[in-house]
């Protein structure tokens, strides 16, 4: 039985719907999954080098190298195997005599070369100094390539700098058959020499300088590929069996991108195999359980303590804080369910970098065999934004047999090879490479904001919408702006039956409530002190006037469409296909005067429309980001919202208090002003989507109203006659035939209610 106060729900539901739409524009969500940290392995080498890259002349001692550190002449190393290693004490990386020259990179940034990336190398750990993408640029001017990996340096006020190098060999743990092991850092300058472009080696020796291990690394890039192969092994040069474990930096933070819209979308991703119990085929690489925001994995600074557990105090007696190493994989959930790591990566909005095992496309997918855990390490800055985060690959202990001959011939070697994907988050691009497809790296691509709206963005829905968007672009229009507009047309056409049914139900309900408004007000005055009696009389009035509470449910199908629009919104936000793509065949760029270079209107659908680019940031507005251009599409969106509110939103059919009237006015102004304001720095592709959707919604609503007027659907006498016919037992299918399946459900619900009312009446008669 309805309660009079429940009428406020008729205001609350559209309020909630409006707020939900506004909430989508924020897009500042956190991931719904949490990472549980575990204790670090017993051996935890420092991930960073406290030295600057070498800038010395040949023959001078390497910076930061102790005077008593053994020096190895390149021609003198690895001639004969050492005697059996009795102890790991005194092991260290041998430093090259005569210095090292500049390391030569691999790949090319010339589009004509066929290469898709260029890798430059660092002297520190023979790691990556930078990875640049050949066909992707930071701006429309195409004067600077996108850099997805870069060596990070923090300059100290006094003393050496601190460096974080991507994919650097940090250290190797060595354990003889008897006795304790030792961890040997490999990150110091002068340790590595280049034996060929992209190929390096370093030697670990004992206290006397006799070679014990040789660590080899070779980076390779093929034309037409975003995959960098890293052939890597550790060779035993001694006459005794050893156990070794390698520690390597993984990917380092990608650039955040312009601080304009959507917040920081950098994430940490893991791909893994399910247990044999969950997946007997062991062929599916899953990645949807761990959509981790960077801030979540980075964590908060913690108070620092020394080895004795005492606080580390700085100037003024203030205890210092910092980011402690944390284990990111495996998590408690992963261990409990038997997940096995296949790849680990970092992404931003459009690009990703991931370490994965060397994969044979013809063979079954396999886990990242030599990696035991993945840790999070940080090169600290003044705050979270200025700090650089990286993943560290912590290897498993691998047994090596004794060397069998001179110069390493027959020596036992541990193959610790892997590959690095570095490229755009485009599933078609990833799946086009057999090795990447075999490792299921397409799981890096997620069109999902995570957080509170993560459940709304169903992967199958975003995949379908992106497929349809590609069809409209690749086959029909060859223009992304038109493809977006007609994608909205297609989606609204598909949802039109639900929209039509919903609006008709709500219009009928509103018309009936408007008609009984005076009578209901009399009842409220008459029984204002008897709530139970008021409910009874209200129900009786509704029954006499043919009003069904089920009519109020007409708003539910409209709300159920919300996930579709959120999925479409997320798809357009993360689609790298729209990046640096002009709208409407670049017509605005073709008429752009050469003397007015700041006009790039709709030159990049992944950026604001920029009718007038100021060339610099004028102001940084909280939640909106930097204001550096005049954007007109959000203003046009506000005009469309105003038209919708002014001419198409029906007046309320219920009596409202002054507070409720004020609330309704606030919602209208929030929709007309606040939503376009939040969209001011939104990508122009998204602004086109919202503008097209709102415009089509206006036209659709007008057509539905015209249809209702034409067929007299809002005639109160006709509605009463239809309800009486249903009460008389007329088959609901005939009544609902014109309205389809949803209308049939509506008729069935009303019939059941009528039968229940008749049953109650008979009971009272007895």
N, C-alpha and C positions, 0 to 999 in steps of 0.2 A: 504494500500500500504506500503510495507516495507521501512524502513529507513536504510540507510547504517550504521549509528552509533549504531543501535540496535544490530548489530552483536556482540557487547561486551557482550550482554546477554548470548551468547553461552559460554562465559567464566564465567560469573557471576553465572549462575545456578549451574554448578558443584562446584564452589567455595562455594556457600551457602550450598549445600548438604554436602560438606566435613566439613564445620564449624559446621553444625548441628550435624553431628556425633561426632565431638570433644566436642561439648557442652554437649552431653549426658554424657560423662565421668566425667564431673565436679560434677554433681548431688548436687549442692549447691543451692537449690531453696528455696524460701520462699512460704508460703501458699498463695493462691489466695484470701482467705477470711480474713476480718478484724473484730476484736472484738471492739464494741463500748462500752465504759465504762459509767456507770450511777452512781449517788450518792449512797454511802453505806447506809444501813439501819440506822435508828436513833440510835439503840443500836449496838455498834461495839466493842465487847470485844477484848482485845489484844490477838493475836493468839499464842504468845510465852511466855514461863515461864522464868523469870529471876532468876531461881534457878537451882542448879545442882541436879541430882537424889540423894536421901538420902543415905548417907553412915554412918549413926549414929548407935550407940548401942541402944538396947531396953531401953526405959525409958527416954532417953534424948530428949530435945525439938527438934522438926523438924527444919532443917535449913530454914531460911527465914520466919518463922512463928512469927508473933508479939506476944509479951509476954502476951498481954491481950486477945488473941484469945481464945474463949472457946474450951476446950478439951473434947471430948466425949469418954467415956469408952465403948468399944464394947458391953459389957453386959448391959449397961444402956440405950441404944438408942431405940427409937421407941416403948416405952411401951404403952403410951397412946397418943391419938391425942391432939394437942395443942388447945387452945381456938381460936376462930375466929381471923384471922390475920387482924389487922386494918391498918397496915402500913408495907411497905417493907424496911423501914429504919433500918439499923443494921443487915440485913441478911448476913450470911456468911457461908462458908463451915466449918463444925465441924471437928476438927483434932483428930485423934485417939490417945488415951492415950496408952503409952507403945510401940509405934512405930509399924512398919509393917515389915514383913519378905519378903523374896524374892518371887516374883510372879512366879507361875508355868505356863509354856507354854502348848500349845496344838498341836497335830499333831506329826509327827516324820520324821526324815531325813533318816531313815533306809528303803531302797527300799523294803525289805521283809515285812515291816509293812503294806503296802498297801496305806499309806498316801502319798499324793503328795506334801505336804508342812509342814513347822513347823513355828508356830507363838510364839514369845516371847513378853512379855508385860512390859510396863514401869510404874513406880509409878506416872508419871505425866499424870493426866487425865485418868488413866487406859487405856492408848493408847497402840499402837504397838511399841515395841522396834525394832523388825525385823521380816521379813517374808522371809524364805529361801525355795527354790524349791528343792524337793527331787531328781528328776531325771535330773536336769540340773546343769552343772558345769561351772566354769569360764574358765577353761583351759582343754586341752586334758588329763592332768594328773589326773583329777577327784579328786582333793584333796580339793577343795573348792566349795561349792554350790553357785549357783546364788542367790544373795540377791536382791529382787525386792523392798523391803521397809526397811528403816533403820532410826532410830532416829538420827537427825542431831544436832550437838553441835558446838557452836562457842565459843571459849575461849577468854575471855577478858584479856587485859594486867593487869587490876586491877579490882577486884570485881568478882562477880559470873559469871558463864557462861550463855549463852542463848541457849535454847533447842527448837527444832521443832520436835514434836512427831506425827507420822502418826495416824490418827483415834483416837485422844484423845478427851475426853469430855472437851471442853475449858471452857464453862460457861453456866449458865442457867439464863434467865431473868424471874423475878417473878413479877406479877402485881396483887395486891388484887382488890376486886370489886371497892373500892374507893381509891383514892390517887394514887400517882406516883409509878412506878415500880422501881426495882433495878436489876442490873446485878451482879450475884454472880460467881466469878471465881472458877473453879473446878480443876485447873491445879497444885495447890501447892502440894508439897510432904506431905505425912501423911494424906491426905484427903480420899484416897481410901483404902479399905481392900478387900482381896480376900476371898470369901466365898466358892469357889470351883475352881478347875482348869479352868481358863479362865472366871470366874464369879466374878464380883466386885460390890461394892455398896459404895455410899457416901451419906452423910446427910447434908442438909442445915438447919441451925437453926437461931433463932432470936438472939437478943443481949444478952438474958439471957441463951442461949444454948438450948432452947426448940426446938425439931425437927419440921421442917415445911414441908420439902420435902425430899423424898428419891429417889436418882437416881441409877438405876440398869443397869448393862451391863453384858452380857454373850456372849463370843465368842465361836463358835463351828466349828469343822472341821470334815468332814466325810472321810473315806478311799475312794480313787479313785476320789476325787473331788478337783478342784481348787477354790471352792467357800467357803468363810468363812462367816458364819452367825453371825450377831450381834443382839441378842435380847436385846432390850433397851427400858426402860420406865422411866417415871417420875411419882412418886406417891405423891398425896396430903395427908399430915398428919394433916391438920388443919380442923377446923370446919367451914371454909368459902370457898366459891368458889374462884379459882385462875385462872389466865391465865399465861402460861409458854411458853418459847421459848428456844430451845437448840441450842448451837453453837458447832460444832464439826470439828476438822481437817479432811480433806479428804486425798487422796493419796499425797505423797511427791515425789519429783523428783526421777525417776529411774536412775540407772547409765548410763552415756553417752556411755560407751564402749571405746574400743581402739581408740586413735586419729590417725587413719591411712587412712581412705577413706570415702568419702561421707559426712563428716561434722557431726554436731549434728542433729540426727534424732529423738530427743525427741519431743513429741507433746502433745497437750491438745485436748481431744475429748469429744463430747457430743452426746448422743442419745436422741431423742425426738419424741413425738407424734405430728402428724399434727392436725390442727383444724378439727372439724367435717365437715366444709364446704369443705376442701381439701380431707379429707378421712372420709367418713361417717362410715366406719367400725371401725375406731379407732384401727386398729390392726397392722399397719405398723410402726415400729420404724426406723426413718430415722437418718442418721449420716453424710451424705456426704456434708452438707453445711458448716460444721465447722471442717476443717482440719488445725488446728492452730499450727504453729511452736512455740516451747518454747520461743525463743527470742522475738517473736511477742507478746505473752501473758505477758512475763516478763516486757517488756517495758524498758524505760530508767529511770535512776535516775533523780529525780526532786529536786529542792531546798526545804529544809525543813523550815517550819515556826512553831512558837509556837501557843498557843491557841489564842493569841491576833493578830495573823497574821504577827508577826515580824520575820525576818530571824533568824535562829538558826546559830550562829557563833561559829566556833571552834578556835583552836590555830592559831595565826597569823592573826586573823580577817577574815578568809576565811569562807564563808557561806557553811554550810554542806549540802550534798545531800543524798538522800536515795530513796528506793522504797516505794511508798505509796500503801496502799491497793487499789485494783481495783476490780470492779465487773466484772466477766467473763461471768456470766449467770444470768438472761436473757439479750440478746442483743437487740438493737432496732429492728433488723430484726425479732428476735424471738417473741418479744412482738407484733409487727405489724401483724404478721402472725398467732398468737395464738398458738405457739409451747408450748408444755408441757414437762418438763424434765423427762427423764426416767433413764438415767445414766450419770455419769461424770467420766472421767478417764484420766490417763496419760500413755503414751507409750514411749518406745524407739524402736530401730530397731526390736527387737525380742520378747519383753515381754511387758505386760501391767498390770495395776492395776486400777480397776474401782469400784466406789460405786454405788450400784443399789438397788432398793426396794426388799424386800423379796417377791419372786414371787411364786405363785402356778402354776405349769406347766399346770394344767387343766383349769385354769381360764384365762380370757382375760388379756392381758398385761395392766398394769396401770402405771400412772405417779408416780414420786418420791414424794408422797403425803405431807410429813411433811417438805420438803426442799423448802424454799421460793426463795433462791438465792445461787449462788456459787461465792465466792470471791477468788481472787488470793492474797496470802500472801507470804512474802519472809523473809528468814533468811539471812541477808546480809553478804556478804563476801567482799573481796578486789575488785572483779569484778564480771561480770555476770557468768563466769564459776565457780567461787568458791562460789557463792550464791546458797542457796537451796530454791526452789520454791515449794509451796504446794497449793492445793485447800482447801477452807474452806466451809463447809456446814452450811448455815445460815437458821435456822428453822423458821417455821411460828408460830404465837401465837396460842396456843391450850388451850381451856377451860377445867378446872378440877372441878368437883363437890366436895362438902365438904366431908371429911372423915366421915364414918358412924359407926365405931367401934374401939375398942382398937387394938393395935398392927397393925394398918393399915388394919384391916379386913373391907372389903367393901369400902375402900378408892378408890377414883377416880384416874385412872392412864391413862397417855397418852402413847400409844404405838408408839415409834419412831424407830422401828427396821429397819434394812436394811442388806445387804450382801456386801461382798467384793470379787470381782474376782481378783485373782493374779496368772498369769500363762503365758504360751507362746502364741504368736499371731498366733494361728493355728485354722482355722475355723472348721476343723474336730474335734479337741479336745473340742472346746467350744460347738459345736452343739451336742456332745455326752452327755452333761449334761443337763437334761431337764430344770432345773431352769435357767441356763445360756442361753439356746436356747430360752426359753420363754421371757427372757428380751432382746433378740436380741443382745447379747454382741458380736456376730460375726462381727458387724459393727465396732468394734475396729480394725479389720484387714484390712489394706489398702495397696495395692501394688501401691503406687503413690508417686512420688517425690514432687508433688505440684508445685507451682510457674508457671514459664513460660511453662513448659512441662506437667503441670497437666492435661490439656485438652487432651493431646495425649494418656494418659494412661487410656483408657476406662475400667471401672470396669468389664464389661462383657468379655472384651478381656483378661484381666489378669486372670479372673476366668477360662476361657476356656483353656488358656495356662497352668495354674497350674494343672487343671484337666488332661490335656494331659500328663504333666510331671509325675504326679502320676501314670497314666496308664503305661507309659513306665518303671517307676521304680518298681511299685508294681507287675505288671503282667509279664513284659518282662525281664528286666535286673537285677532287684534287686541291682542296682548300680546307684547312682545319677550322676556320671560323664558321664557314657554312656547314661543315660537318657537325659542329657543336650545336648550332641552331636546329638543324634537322634531326639530330639525335634527340633533342628535347621534344620535337614534334612527334617522333616515333614513340617515345616513352609515354607522352601524354595521350596519344591515340590508343596505345595499348591499355592504359589505365582509365580510359574514358568511361567504360561501363560502370566501374566502381565509383568514379567521380559523379557520374550522372545519377546513379541510384542514391548515393549519399546526399547530394544536394536536393534531390526531390524529396527524400524522406525528411530532411531538416526543414525544407520550405513548408511542407505540409504540417509538420509539427508546430512550426512557428506561427503559421496561419491559424491553427486551432487554438493555440495558447493566446494569441492576440484576441480571438473572438470571445474566449471565456474570461479574459482579464478582468472586466468589471465585476462579473459574478464572483470570481475568486477573491477579489478585494473585499466584497461584502462579507464573504465567509470569514476572511481573516479578521475583520473588525468584529464580527458577531461572536466568534469563538476564540478570541485572542487569549482568553484565560483557560481554555480547555483544549490542550494540544491533541489529546486523543480524539475528541469529537471533531476537531478541525481536520484531522487526517481522514476520518470516516466520511465526512461531508465532501472533502476534496475528491476522494476516490469516487464517490457517488456522482459528483458533478462531471468528472472526466468520463465516466461510463455513459452518462446521459448524452454528452456531447460527442461521443465517439472518439475520444482521445486515448491513444494507447501509449503508455510509457516507453514501449519499444521504439516509438518514433524518434525518441531522443538518441537512440543508438546509431542513428544515421551518421554521426560524426566519427564513429569508430573506424569504418573503412578509410576515411580520409587520413586518420592517424596512422593506419597500417601502411599507407603509401610512403610515409616518412623514410623508412630504411632505403627505399629505392632512390630517393633524392639525395640522401646522405652518401649512398654508394656512388652515384653519378658525380657528386661534388668531390669525393675523395679521388675518384678516377681521374678527373680533370686536373686536380691539384698535383698529383704525383706523376702524371704522364710525361715522361721525358720527350715524347714525340712532339709536344707543343713548344718545347724550349727553342728559342730563337727562330720560331716560325711566324712569319707575318700573316695577318688576317686579310681576307678578301683579295687574294691574289696579289698582295703588295701594292694595291692601287695607290695608297696614301704615300708610300715610299717613292713611287714612280713620279708623283707630282711634287715631291718635296724640293723646294728651292735649295740650290747648292749653298746659297749665302745664309741659310737658316739651318745649320746642322743640328740644332738642338731638338728639332721636331722628328720624333720617331713614333708617331701615332700608330698604335696597333702593329708596331714592328716586331714585337715579341709577345706571343700569347701567354707566356709564362711570367710576364712582368706586367705591372700596371700599364694602362693604355698610353700614358705619357703624351697627352696632347701638346704639352710644353714642358720640356725637360730643363730644369734649372741648372743642371750640371753639378750640383752640390746639394748637400743636405741643409735645408733651412732650419728645421727643428726636429727633434726626436720626441714623438708623442707616445706615452705609455700605451701598450696594447696595439698601437697602430704601427710603430716603427718610425723610420726616417721619412720625412716629407721632402721629396726632392723633385717633384713634378706636379703639374696640374693634370688631374685625371677627370675625365668627363663621364665615363660610363657609370661610376657610382652615383653621380648626380642625376643621370638619366634614370637610373634604377629608383631613386627617391621619387622622381616624378611619376613613374609607373605605379609605385606603391600608393602615392597620393590619389591617383585616379581610381585605383582599386578600392581604397578606403572611402573615397568621397561618393562615388557613383554606383559601386557594385556591392558594397557591404550592406546587407539589410539592417534596418533599425531593430533594436532590441524589442522583443515581444513581451517582456515582463516588466513589472514595476520594480525600479531599482532605487536603492537608497542613494543619498548624495555621495557617500563613500564609494559605492559601486560605480556610479557614473564617473567619478573622478578616476577610478581605476581603469575603466574602459577607455577614457580619453588618453591616459598615460600609455596604455598598450598601443593605441593608434599612433601616437607620436613616436614611440620607440620603434615601431615598424617603419614609419615613414622617414625618420631622421637617423636613429641610432644604427639600424641595420646597414644602410648605405654608408654611414660613417665608418663602421667596422670594415666595410668592403673597400674603403678608399685605396688601400695599398694592395688589394687582392690582385692576383693575375688577371689580365684582361680576358683570358679564356673563361675564367669563372664568372667574371662580371657579365660577359655575353650570355653565359648559361642562365644566370639568375634573371637577367633582363628578358631573355627570350621566354623563359618559363613563366614569368609574371605576366608578360604580354599575352601569351597564348592562354593563360589561365583566365584573363579578363574576357577574351573572345569566347572561350569555352563556356564561361558562366553566363554570358549574354545569350548564347545559343540555347543553353539549357533552360533559362528563364523564358525565352521566347517559345520554346517547345512546351513548357508547362502552361503558359498562357493560351497557346493555340489549342491545346487539348483539354483546357479547363481543369487541370489537375489541382488547382488551389480553390476550386469551388466547394464551399463548405457543405452544401446540400448533396453534391455528388459524392463527397467523401463519406457523409453519413449513410448514403444509400449503399455504397460499397461495403461499409462495415456491417450494416444490417443484413446484407446478402450473405456475408460470411457467417454471421451469427445464425442465419437460417439454415446453414449447412451446405452452402454452395461450395463445390470442390475448390480448394485453394489454388490448384494448378491453373484453372480458367481465369481466376482473378489476377493471378500473378504472371500470366503468360506474357503480357507486354513488358513486364519489368525484369524478366530473366530469373536466374537462379537466386540472386539476393532477395528479390521481391518475393519469391516463393517462400524463402525462409521467413521473411517478415510476416507473410500471411499465415504460415503454420504456427508461428509464435502467438499471433493474435487469436487464432482458432483455439489453441490450447488454453489460452487465458479465458476465452469465452466459455469453454466447456467447464473450466474450473469454477467460474462465477455461477454458472447454472447449477453446478453440483452444490455449491454453498447455499444457493437459494432454496433448493429442494430440502436441504438439511434443516434450514430454518423453518420451512413449512411444516415439517413433521414435528 
